[in-house]
Amino acid sequence: MRKITATVITYNEADRIELCLKSLQGVADEIIVVDSFSDDNTLEICSRYNCIVTQRRFNGYGAQKQYAVSLSTNSYILSIDADEFLDEELRASIIKLKNEGFAHRIYSLSRINYYCDVPIRHCGWQPDRPIRLFDKRYASWNLRDVHETVIFPGTLRPELIAGKLIHHRCASPDEYRRKEERYASINSQILITEGRRVGVLTPYMQAAMAFLRTYLRHLGCLDGRQGMEISRTAAHAAFATYRLVRRRSS
């Protein structure tokens, strides 16, 4: 049987991480948690599941996840976020791979994204098949601060695993808005570093484009009230990003 290391990065995830860790039982042979100095019960919960915990100042999502990979003792990595968990079919599929041997170096998972406990079928959230299981000798996380991805040689092709990765993005519209505002702050700093110049009307134009892209192009209109809320938040985040760039670079 091949062994798997699961990696999780955390910061104040006490409200959701237990479901994540429960789904890893019997799947992961080692669980590495890299925590950004949580001040809630996150670490106490991790200790119940025999996680190997280290604390590290947050240095971007990609960098934090790759650091967790560097601490693993197994070649195959299952990277999962604290607000995600494996459904029973996905658990069974990964266990079968462990028993029969990995025929591929990288695997993608079908992820279902929930907004306030409602599965979202549009808004650009579906289809969603992130690479989360991979051989660390052939793949790694890029070091982007936001929207981090696994990079690998072009000669490799991801294999889709049966089952679902369940992702609860938020428990309330306010939580989702705060999360997107945090991403906006990070994105603005990236744009400033790249030397992006922003005109007076740019924040408004970007906000309008973000709303139309989410609500119309990505059919958020078919997701009802949730689609409208997600589209409005996309507009708000875009406006905040470019307004911050203008303020910080002026």
N, C-alpha and C positions, 0 to 999 in steps of 0.2 A: 504493500500500500504506500502511495506517495503521500507526503505530508504538505499541509498548507499553513501559512501564516496569515492571519487576518490582521489588517492594520486599520486603526481608527484614530482620527484627530478630534480633539474635544476642547470645548470651553463652555462651561456651565450648561451641561447637557443632561442634568439630573432628571428632567421631566420626560426624556425620551430614550435615553441610551439603554435602559434595561431590556426593552423589546429587541433592540439591535443585538445585544450580547446573548440573549436567549436564543435567537435564531442561529447563532454561530456555534452553539453547543452540538458536538458530534460532527461538526463540519471542519472547524479550525482546530489545528493541533497546538497552535500558539496564537495568542492575541496580544498585539503590541498596541498600546494606547500612548499617543503623544499629546499631552495636555498643556494648554496655554495658561496655566495657573488659575484653574477654576476656583471659585469661592463658594460653590454650592456643594451638593453631595455627590458630584460626579465621580470622584475618586473612591469614595466609600462603596458606591455601587460597583465600580470596576473591580474592587478587591474581592467581591463576592464571586466573581467569575474567573478568578485566578489570572487576571490580566497582568501583563508586564507593563508597568506604567513609568513613563519618564516625563518630566516637565521641561518645556522649552518655550522661550519667547516666540510668539507668533511672528513668522517671517514670510507670510504669503502661503496660500493654500497649496500650491504645487510644491514649494520648498518643504513645507511641513509634512506633506504626504510622502515625499521622497526620503526625508529623514527617517520616517517610520519604517520605510522599506529597508533602509540601511541597517536597522537594528534587528532585522529578522534573521532566523537561523535556517529557514527553509527557502528553496528556490522559487516555489510558486506562492504568489501573493494574491490574497483576496482583499481588495481595498473597499471599505464600506464606510459610509458616513454615519454619524451618530443618530441621524433622523431617518435612517433606512433600516429595513430588515428583509431577510430572505423568506419567501413563502415556502410552503412545504414541498411543492414541486421543484423549486430551485434548490432547496436543501438536498433533496433526493438526487437530483441531477449531478450536483457537485460531489456528493458522496460516491456516486457511481463512477465518476471520473477518477476519483482517488483510488478506488478499488481496481479499476480496469487499466489505469495508466493514462496519462495525458498525451493525446495524439497531436495536440497543437501547442504553440508557445503562448498564444494570446486568445482570450475568450471575451465575448461581449454578453451583456445581460439585458433582457427586456425590462425596462423600468417604467412603472406606473407612478405618475406624480399626482399627489393629492394636495388640494388647496382647501383648508378648513374642513377636512374629512370628506371632500368631494373629489372623485377622480376627474382629472381634466383631460379631455380628448383632443383639444385643439390648442390655440394660443401659441403654437410653436413648441409645445411640450411633448407632442407625440408626432411621429414615432421617436422613441428615445432608447438607444441601445449603446450605453457607454461601455467601454472596456474596463473591467474591474478585476478580472482574474488573469494573471500573466506570470510568465517566467522572468524573474528580475534580471537574469543574465542576458535577456534579449529586449527588454522593454523597461521604461522608467517614466516617471512623471516629469512633465516639463516644469519649469520654475515660475510659471505665470502666477500672479497674485489672485486673479479671478478667472473662472471658466478653465481651470486646469484640465489637461488631457494627458493620456498615456501616449508616449511616442515610441515608435518601433521601426525596424527596417521595412522598406517598401516591399520587400520580397515576402513578407509575412501577411497573412490574411486572418482576421478575427473569425472565430467559430462561435455561433450563437448557441447559448445553453438554454434548454427548456426550463420554463418557470419564470417567476416574476420577482423583481426587486421592487419592494414597496417603499416609496419615498413620500413622507409627510413633510411638505415644505413649510407649513405653518399651521398653527392652531387657531389663528384669528387674522383678520385683515390688517390689524395694527402690527402684529408680529411680522407679517410679510412685508409691510411697508418699511418697518425698521431695518429688516434684513437688506432690502433693496437700497435703502439710503446708505447703509454701510458699504455695499458694493459700489455705489455711486462715488463715495469718497475715495475708495481705492482706485477706481477707474480714472477719476479726475487726476490723481497723482501720476498715473501711468501716462496719460495724455500730456501732462505738463513735462514729464521727463522726455517725452518724444518731441517736445518743442511745438506742440499743436497751438495754433493761434485761433482764438474764438471771437467772432464779431458780436455786436449787440443783439442781433436777432437770432443768432445760432441756437441758444438754449430753447427758444420757442419753436424754431423749425425742427430741431431734433426731437422735441417732445411730441409735436404733431406727427412726425414720421413714425415714432415708436408706437404711438396709439394706433395709427392706421395699419401699420405692419402687423401688430398683434391682433387687433379686432377684426380687420378685413382680410388682409393677405393670409394670415394664419388661422382665419375663421374662428376667432375668439367669440364672435357673435353667436356661434352655435353652442357655446358653453353657458349661455344664460347670464344670470347675475354675476356668477363667478368670473365669466369671461370678461364682462365689463369692468369688474374690479381689478382683474389682472392687467387689463389694457390701460386703465387709468394709472395704475401703479407703474407700469412700464414708461408711460409718458412722464410721470413725476420723477422717476429715477433718471431718465434722460435729461430732463430739464436741470435737475440738481447736479448732475455730472458736469455739464457744460457751463453752468453758472459758476461752479467751484473753480473750473479751469480759468474762466475769465477773471474771477476775483484773485486767485492765487498767482496768476501770471502777469497781472497788471501792475 
